[in-house]
Amino acid sequence: MKGLDKRVHSYAQALEGLRDGMTVIAGGFGLCGIPENLIAEIRRLGARDLTVVSNNCGVDGWGLGVLLESRQIRKVIASYVGENALFEQQLLAGEIEVELTPQGTLAEKLRAGGAGIPAFYTATGYGTPVAEGKEVRRFGERNYILEPSITGDFAIVKGWKADHFGNVIYRHTAQNFNPMAATAGRITVVEVEEIVPPGALEPSQIHTPGIYVDRVIQGSFEKRIEQRTVRA
Protein backbone atom coordinates (compact mmCIF):
# COMPACT_ATOMS: atom_id res chain seq x y z
CA MET A 1 0.00 0.00 0.00
CA LYS A 2 2.74 2.43 1.00
CA GLY A 3 4.73 1.76 -2.17
CA LEU A 4 1.76 2.86 -4.31
CA ASP A 5 1.47 6.24 -2.59
CA LYS A 6 2.25 8.88 -5.25
CA ARG A 7 1.98 11.91 -2.97
CA VAL A 8 4.85 14.39 -2.70
CA HIS A 9 4.88 17.31 -0.30
CA SER A 10 6.88 20.00 -2.08
CA TYR A 11 7.08 21.34 -5.61
CA ALA A 12 10.85 20.70 -5.57
CA GLN A 13 10.06 17.00 -5.02
CA ALA A 14 7.37 17.13 -7.70
CA LEU A 15 9.84 18.24 -10.38
CA GLU A 16 12.93 16.43 -9.15
CA GLY A 17 15.00 15.36 -12.14
CA LEU A 18 14.05 18.24 -14.45
CA ARG A 19 17.11 19.23 -16.48
CA ASP A 20 18.13 21.61 -19.26
CA GLY A 21 17.08 20.53 -22.74
CA MET A 22 14.16 18.34 -21.67
CA THR A 23 10.73 18.17 -23.30
CA VAL A 24 7.87 19.25 -21.04
CA ILE A 25 4.25 18.52 -21.97
CA ALA A 26 1.80 20.87 -20.25
CA GLY A 27 -1.95 20.38 -19.95
CA GLY A 28 -4.45 23.21 -20.12
CA PHE A 29 -6.25 25.33 -22.69
CA GLY A 30 -5.62 29.05 -22.56
CA LEU A 31 -5.53 29.60 -18.81
CA CYS A 32 -8.16 26.93 -18.09
CA GLY A 33 -6.84 23.89 -16.26
CA ILE A 34 -3.18 24.89 -16.38
CA PRO A 35 -0.66 23.50 -13.85
CA GLU A 36 0.19 27.01 -12.70
CA ASN A 37 2.27 26.09 -9.65
CA LEU A 38 4.33 23.50 -11.51
CA ILE A 39 5.07 26.09 -14.19
CA ALA A 40 6.15 28.54 -11.48
CA GLU A 41 8.44 25.86 -10.05
CA ILE A 42 10.05 25.29 -13.46
CA ARG A 43 10.82 28.99 -13.54
CA ARG A 44 12.28 28.85 -10.04
CA LEU A 45 14.44 25.84 -10.90
CA GLY A 46 15.82 27.67 -13.93
CA ALA A 47 15.96 24.73 -16.38
CA ARG A 48 16.75 26.12 -19.83
CA ASP A 49 16.55 25.17 -23.52
CA LEU A 50 13.24 23.43 -22.89
CA THR A 51 10.89 22.15 -25.55
CA VAL A 52 7.35 22.85 -24.38
CA VAL A 53 4.35 21.02 -25.83
CA SER A 54 1.00 22.66 -25.06
CA ASN A 55 -2.10 23.90 -26.82
CA ASN A 56 -0.76 27.45 -26.42
CA CYS A 57 1.94 29.21 -24.41
CA GLY A 58 -0.06 31.07 -21.77
CA VAL A 59 -0.39 34.84 -21.74
CA ASP A 60 2.00 37.65 -20.91
CA GLY A 61 3.03 37.25 -17.29
CA TRP A 62 1.04 34.12 -16.50
CA GLY A 63 1.04 30.40 -17.19
CA LEU A 64 3.71 29.27 -19.64
CA GLY A 65 4.20 32.93 -20.51
CA VAL A 66 6.46 33.29 -17.47
CA LEU A 67 8.89 30.79 -19.01
CA LEU A 68 9.02 32.89 -22.18
CA GLU A 69 9.86 35.92 -20.02
CA SER A 70 12.74 34.08 -18.37
CA ARG A 71 13.99 32.77 -21.74
CA GLN A 72 13.84 29.15 -20.59
CA ILE A 73 12.03 27.84 -23.69
CA ARG A 74 13.91 26.94 -26.86
CA LYS A 75 11.01 25.44 -28.82
CA VAL A 76 7.22 25.42 -28.57
CA ILE A 77 4.96 22.81 -30.16
CA ALA A 78 1.46 24.31 -30.03
CA SER A 79 -1.70 24.92 -32.02
CA TYR A 80 -2.17 28.59 -31.18
CA VAL A 81 -0.01 31.65 -30.50
CA GLY A 82 -2.93 33.13 -28.58
CA GLU A 83 -3.06 36.36 -26.60
CA ASN A 84 0.65 36.30 -25.76
CA ALA A 85 2.39 39.34 -27.26
CA LEU A 86 5.82 38.20 -26.08
CA PHE A 87 5.33 34.80 -27.74
CA GLU A 88 4.46 36.55 -31.01
CA GLN A 89 7.44 38.88 -30.66
CA GLN A 90 9.93 36.07 -30.03
CA LEU A 91 8.46 34.04 -32.90
CA LEU A 92 8.72 36.90 -35.43
CA ALA A 93 12.22 37.78 -34.24
CA GLY A 94 13.41 34.20 -34.68
CA GLU A 95 14.32 33.97 -31.00
CA ILE A 96 12.27 30.84 -30.42
CA GLU A 97 11.44 27.83 -32.57
CA VAL A 98 7.71 27.24 -33.01
CA GLU A 99 6.01 24.22 -34.56
CA LEU A 100 2.36 25.08 -35.14
CA THR A 101 0.14 22.00 -35.29
CA PRO A 102 -3.63 21.72 -35.91
CA GLN A 103 -5.37 21.44 -32.56
CA GLY A 104 -6.98 18.04 -33.10
CA THR A 105 -3.74 16.68 -34.53
CA LEU A 106 -1.86 17.89 -31.46
CA ALA A 107 -4.34 16.14 -29.17
CA GLU A 108 -3.96 12.92 -31.16
CA LYS A 109 -0.15 13.21 -31.17
CA LEU A 110 -0.25 13.17 -27.37
CA ARG A 111 -2.87 10.42 -27.16
CA ALA A 112 -0.92 8.26 -29.62
CA GLY A 113 2.34 8.89 -27.79
CA GLY A 114 0.75 7.79 -24.53
CA ALA A 115 -0.63 4.66 -26.22
CA GLY A 116 2.73 3.65 -27.67
CA ILE A 117 1.71 4.44 -31.26
CA PRO A 118 4.69 6.04 -33.07
CA ALA A 119 2.73 7.77 -35.84
CA PHE A 120 -0.67 7.99 -37.51
CA TYR A 121 -2.29 9.21 -40.72
CA THR A 122 -4.63 12.20 -40.79
CA ALA A 123 -6.22 14.21 -43.58
CA THR A 124 -5.87 17.41 -41.55
CA GLY A 125 -3.21 19.67 -43.03
CA TYR A 126 -2.91 17.93 -46.37
CA GLY A 127 -2.17 20.48 -49.11
CA THR A 128 -0.97 23.10 -46.61
CA PRO A 129 2.46 24.00 -45.16
CA VAL A 130 1.66 21.59 -42.30
CA ALA A 131 2.23 18.69 -44.72
CA GLU A 132 5.63 19.84 -46.01
CA GLY A 133 8.24 17.08 -45.78
CA LYS A 134 5.75 14.49 -44.49
CA GLU A 135 4.80 11.18 -46.06
CA VAL A 136 1.50 11.20 -47.96
CA ARG A 137 -0.71 8.16 -48.59
CA ARG A 138 -4.10 7.80 -50.21
CA PHE A 139 -6.88 5.88 -48.45
CA GLY A 140 -10.16 5.64 -50.33
CA GLU A 141 -10.88 9.00 -51.90
CA ARG A 142 -8.66 11.14 -49.65
CA ASN A 143 -4.99 11.90 -49.13
CA TYR A 144 -3.52 11.65 -45.65
CA ILE A 145 -0.26 12.79 -44.11
CA LEU A 146 1.81 10.82 -41.61
CA GLU A 147 2.14 12.61 -38.28
CA PRO A 148 4.61 11.44 -35.60
CA SER A 149 3.31 11.09 -32.07
CA ILE A 150 4.70 13.08 -29.12
CA THR A 151 6.14 11.98 -25.80
CA GLY A 152 8.02 14.03 -23.24
CA ASP A 153 10.47 13.77 -20.37
CA PHE A 154 7.94 15.40 -18.04
CA ALA A 155 4.19 15.90 -18.28
CA ILE A 156 2.74 18.54 -15.95
CA VAL A 157 -1.00 18.30 -15.39
CA LYS A 158 -3.72 20.10 -13.42
CA GLY A 159 -6.51 17.99 -11.88
CA TRP A 160 -9.40 18.63 -9.54
CA LYS A 161 -9.19 15.64 -7.20
CA ALA A 162 -6.78 12.74 -6.84
CA ASP A 163 -6.28 9.91 -4.39
CA HIS A 164 -3.02 8.70 -2.89
CA PHE A 165 -2.51 6.34 -5.83
CA GLY A 166 -2.62 9.14 -8.43
CA ASN A 167 -6.09 8.41 -9.83
CA VAL A 168 -7.31 11.78 -11.12
CA ILE A 169 -10.63 13.52 -11.80
CA TYR A 170 -10.77 16.76 -13.80
CA ARG A 171 -13.48 19.38 -13.39
CA HIS A 172 -15.64 20.27 -16.39
CA THR A 173 -13.75 22.08 -19.20
CA ALA A 174 -10.52 22.04 -17.19
CA GLN A 175 -10.23 18.47 -18.47
CA ASN A 176 -9.22 19.74 -21.97
CA PHE A 177 -5.67 18.56 -22.90
CA ASN A 178 -4.80 17.26 -19.43
CA PRO A 179 -5.78 13.57 -19.88
CA MET A 180 -3.74 13.25 -23.10
CA ALA A 181 -0.77 15.05 -21.57
CA ALA A 182 -0.88 12.78 -18.52
CA THR A 183 -0.31 9.66 -20.62
CA ALA A 184 2.57 11.02 -22.70
CA GLY A 185 5.21 11.89 -20.09
CA ARG A 186 8.04 9.64 -18.97
CA ILE A 187 7.45 11.29 -15.58
CA THR A 188 3.91 12.61 -15.06
CA VAL A 189 3.27 15.08 -12.25
CA VAL A 190 -0.28 16.10 -11.34
CA GLU A 191 -1.19 18.99 -9.09
CA VAL A 192 -4.72 18.98 -7.71
CA GLU A 193 -7.01 21.01 -5.51
CA GLU A 194 -7.73 18.10 -3.18
CA ILE A 195 -6.15 14.75 -2.37
CA VAL A 196 -8.63 12.27 -0.97
CA PRO A 197 -8.05 8.90 0.77
CA PRO A 198 -7.93 5.65 -1.23
CA GLY A 199 -11.42 4.47 -2.12
CA ALA A 200 -12.97 7.94 -1.95
CA LEU A 201 -13.18 8.34 -5.73
CA GLU A 202 -15.91 6.56 -7.65
CA PRO A 203 -13.98 4.32 -10.07
CA SER A 204 -16.31 5.08 -12.99
CA GLN A 205 -15.63 8.82 -12.58
CA ILE A 206 -11.82 8.62 -12.82
CA HIS A 207 -10.44 10.28 -15.95
CA THR A 208 -6.74 9.44 -15.56
CA PRO A 209 -5.87 6.12 -13.88
CA GLY A 210 -2.98 6.23 -11.43
CA ILE A 211 -0.92 3.89 -13.61
CA TYR A 212 -0.01 6.95 -15.70
CA VAL A 213 0.88 9.19 -12.75
CA ASP A 214 4.24 9.23 -10.96
CA ARG A 215 3.74 12.11 -8.52
CA VAL A 216 0.76 14.00 -7.17
CA ILE A 217 0.76 17.17 -5.08
CA GLN A 218 -1.98 19.31 -3.55
CA GLY A 219 -1.77 23.02 -4.27
CA SER A 220 -3.59 26.34 -4.08
CA PHE A 221 -4.60 27.99 -7.33
CA GLU A 222 -5.27 31.51 -8.53
CA LYS A 223 -7.16 30.38 -11.67
CA ARG A 224 -6.89 33.57 -13.70
CA ILE A 225 -9.37 34.17 -16.52
CA GLU A 226 -7.85 34.88 -19.93
CA GLN A 227 -10.75 36.93 -21.31
CA ARG A 228 -13.29 38.04 -18.73
CA THR A 229 -16.62 38.75 -20.42
CA VAL A 230 -19.52 40.35 -18.58
CA ARG A 231 -22.85 41.72 -19.68
CA ALA A 232 -23.29 45.47 -20.02
C-alpha positions as CSV (number, residue, x, y, z in Angstrom):
1,M,0.0,0.0,0.0
2,K,2.7,2.4,1.0
3,G,4.7,1.8,-2.2
4,L,1.8,2.9,-4.3
5,D,1.5,6.2,-2.6
6,K,2.3,8.9,-5.2
7,R,2.0,11.9,-3.0
8,V,4.9,14.4,-2.7
9,H,4.9,17.3,-0.3
10,S,6.9,20.0,-2.1
11,Y,7.1,21.3,-5.6
12,A,10.8,20.7,-5.6
13,Q,10.1,17.0,-5.0
14,A,7.4,17.1,-7.7
15,L,9.8,18.2,-10.4
16,E,12.9,16.4,-9.2
17,G,15.0,15.4,-12.1
18,L,14.1,18.2,-14.5
19,R,17.1,19.2,-16.5
20,D,18.1,21.6,-19.3
21,G,17.1,20.5,-22.7
22,M,14.2,18.3,-21.7
23,T,10.7,18.2,-23.3
24,V,7.9,19.2,-21.0
25,I,4.3,18.5,-22.0
26,A,1.8,20.9,-20.3
27,G,-1.9,20.4,-20.0
28,G,-4.4,23.2,-20.1
29,F,-6.2,25.3,-22.7
30,G,-5.6,29.0,-22.6
31,L,-5.5,29.6,-18.8
32,C,-8.2,26.9,-18.1
33,G,-6.8,23.9,-16.3
34,I,-3.2,24.9,-16.4
35,P,-0.7,23.5,-13.9
36,E,0.2,27.0,-12.7
37,N,2.3,26.1,-9.6
38,L,4.3,23.5,-11.5
39,I,5.1,26.1,-14.2
40,A,6.1,28.5,-11.5
41,E,8.4,25.9,-10.0
42,I,10.0,25.3,-13.5
43,R,10.8,29.0,-13.5
44,R,12.3,28.8,-10.0
45,L,14.4,25.8,-10.9
46,G,15.8,27.7,-13.9
47,A,16.0,24.7,-16.4
48,R,16.8,26.1,-19.8
49,D,16.5,25.2,-23.5
50,L,13.2,23.4,-22.9
51,T,10.9,22.1,-25.6
52,V,7.4,22.8,-24.4
53,V,4.3,21.0,-25.8
54,S,1.0,22.7,-25.1
55,N,-2.1,23.9,-26.8
56,N,-0.8,27.5,-26.4
57,C,1.9,29.2,-24.4
58,G,-0.1,31.1,-21.8
59,V,-0.4,34.8,-21.7
60,D,2.0,37.6,-20.9
61,G,3.0,37.2,-17.3
62,W,1.0,34.1,-16.5
63,G,1.0,30.4,-17.2
64,L,3.7,29.3,-19.6
65,G,4.2,32.9,-20.5
66,V,6.5,33.3,-17.5
67,L,8.9,30.8,-19.0
68,L,9.0,32.9,-22.2
69,E,9.9,35.9,-20.0
70,S,12.7,34.1,-18.4
71,R,14.0,32.8,-21.7
72,Q,13.8,29.1,-20.6
73,I,12.0,27.8,-23.7
74,R,13.9,26.9,-26.9
75,K,11.0,25.4,-28.8
76,V,7.2,25.4,-28.6
77,I,5.0,22.8,-30.2
78,A,1.5,24.3,-30.0
79,S,-1.7,24.9,-32.0
80,Y,-2.2,28.6,-31.2
81,V,0.0,31.6,-30.5
82,G,-2.9,33.1,-28.6
83,E,-3.1,36.4,-26.6
84,N,0.6,36.3,-25.8
85,A,2.4,39.3,-27.3
86,L,5.8,38.2,-26.1
87,F,5.3,34.8,-27.7
88,E,4.5,36.6,-31.0
89,Q,7.4,38.9,-30.7
90,Q,9.9,36.1,-30.0
91,L,8.5,34.0,-32.9
92,L,8.7,36.9,-35.4
93,A,12.2,37.8,-34.2
94,G,13.4,34.2,-34.7
95,E,14.3,34.0,-31.0
96,I,12.3,30.8,-30.4
97,E,11.4,27.8,-32.6
98,V,7.7,27.2,-33.0
99,E,6.0,24.2,-34.6
100,L,2.4,25.1,-35.1
101,T,0.1,22.0,-35.3
102,P,-3.6,21.7,-35.9
103,Q,-5.4,21.4,-32.6
104,G,-7.0,18.0,-33.1
105,T,-3.7,16.7,-34.5
106,L,-1.9,17.9,-31.5
107,A,-4.3,16.1,-29.2
108,E,-4.0,12.9,-31.2
109,K,-0.2,13.2,-31.2
110,L,-0.3,13.2,-27.4
111,R,-2.9,10.4,-27.2
112,A,-0.9,8.3,-29.6
113,G,2.3,8.9,-27.8
114,G,0.8,7.8,-24.5
115,A,-0.6,4.7,-26.2
116,G,2.7,3.6,-27.7
117,I,1.7,4.4,-31.3
118,P,4.7,6.0,-33.1
119,A,2.7,7.8,-35.8
120,F,-0.7,8.0,-37.5
121,Y,-2.3,9.2,-40.7
122,T,-4.6,12.2,-40.8
123,A,-6.2,14.2,-43.6
124,T,-5.9,17.4,-41.6
125,G,-3.2,19.7,-43.0
126,Y,-2.9,17.9,-46.4
127,G,-2.2,20.5,-49.1
128,T,-1.0,23.1,-46.6
129,P,2.5,24.0,-45.2
130,V,1.7,21.6,-42.3
131,A,2.2,18.7,-44.7
132,E,5.6,19.8,-46.0
133,G,8.2,17.1,-45.8
134,K,5.8,14.5,-44.5
135,E,4.8,11.2,-46.1
136,V,1.5,11.2,-48.0
137,R,-0.7,8.2,-48.6
138,R,-4.1,7.8,-50.2
139,F,-6.9,5.9,-48.5
140,G,-10.2,5.6,-50.3
141,E,-10.9,9.0,-51.9
142,R,-8.7,11.1,-49.7
143,N,-5.0,11.9,-49.1
144,Y,-3.5,11.6,-45.7
145,I,-0.3,12.8,-44.1
146,L,1.8,10.8,-41.6
147,E,2.1,12.6,-38.3
148,P,4.6,11.4,-35.6
149,S,3.3,11.1,-32.1
150,I,4.7,13.1,-29.1
151,T,6.1,12.0,-25.8
152,G,8.0,14.0,-23.2
153,D,10.5,13.8,-20.4
154,F,7.9,15.4,-18.0
155,A,4.2,15.9,-18.3
156,I,2.7,18.5,-15.9
157,V,-1.0,18.3,-15.4
158,K,-3.7,20.1,-13.4
159,G,-6.5,18.0,-11.9
160,W,-9.4,18.6,-9.5
161,K,-9.2,15.6,-7.2
162,A,-6.8,12.7,-6.8
163,D,-6.3,9.9,-4.4
164,H,-3.0,8.7,-2.9
165,F,-2.5,6.3,-5.8
166,G,-2.6,9.1,-8.4
167,N,-6.1,8.4,-9.8
168,V,-7.3,11.8,-11.1
169,I,-10.6,13.5,-11.8
170,Y,-10.8,16.8,-13.8
171,R,-13.5,19.4,-13.4
172,H,-15.6,20.3,-16.4
173,T,-13.8,22.1,-19.2
174,A,-10.5,22.0,-17.2
175,Q,-10.2,18.5,-18.5
176,N,-9.2,19.7,-22.0
177,F,-5.7,18.6,-22.9
178,N,-4.8,17.3,-19.4
179,P,-5.8,13.6,-19.9
180,M,-3.7,13.2,-23.1
181,A,-0.8,15.0,-21.6
182,A,-0.9,12.8,-18.5
183,T,-0.3,9.7,-20.6
184,A,2.6,11.0,-22.7
185,G,5.2,11.9,-20.1
186,R,8.0,9.6,-19.0
187,I,7.4,11.3,-15.6
188,T,3.9,12.6,-15.1
189,V,3.3,15.1,-12.3
190,V,-0.3,16.1,-11.3
191,E,-1.2,19.0,-9.1
192,V,-4.7,19.0,-7.7
193,E,-7.0,21.0,-5.5
194,E,-7.7,18.1,-3.2
195,I,-6.1,14.8,-2.4
196,V,-8.6,12.3,-1.0
197,P,-8.1,8.9,0.8
198,P,-7.9,5.6,-1.2
199,G,-11.4,4.5,-2.1
200,A,-13.0,7.9,-1.9
201,L,-13.2,8.3,-5.7
202,E,-15.9,6.6,-7.6
203,P,-14.0,4.3,-10.1
204,S,-16.3,5.1,-13.0
205,Q,-15.6,8.8,-12.6
206,I,-11.8,8.6,-12.8
207,H,-10.4,10.3,-15.9
208,T,-6.7,9.4,-15.6
209,P,-5.9,6.1,-13.9
210,G,-3.0,6.2,-11.4
211,I,-0.9,3.9,-13.6
212,Y,0.0,7.0,-15.7
213,V,0.9,9.2,-12.7
214,D,4.2,9.2,-11.0
215,R,3.7,12.1,-8.5
216,V,0.8,14.0,-7.2
217,I,0.8,17.2,-5.1
218,Q,-2.0,19.3,-3.6
219,G,-1.8,23.0,-4.3
220,S,-3.6,26.3,-4.1
221,F,-4.6,28.0,-7.3
222,E,-5.3,31.5,-8.5
223,K,-7.2,30.4,-11.7
224,R,-6.9,33.6,-13.7
225,I,-9.4,34.2,-16.5
226,E,-7.8,34.9,-19.9
227,Q,-10.7,36.9,-21.3
228,R,-13.3,38.0,-18.7
229,T,-16.6,38.7,-20.4
230,V,-19.5,40.4,-18.6
231,R,-22.9,41.7,-19.7
232,A,-23.3,45.5,-20.0
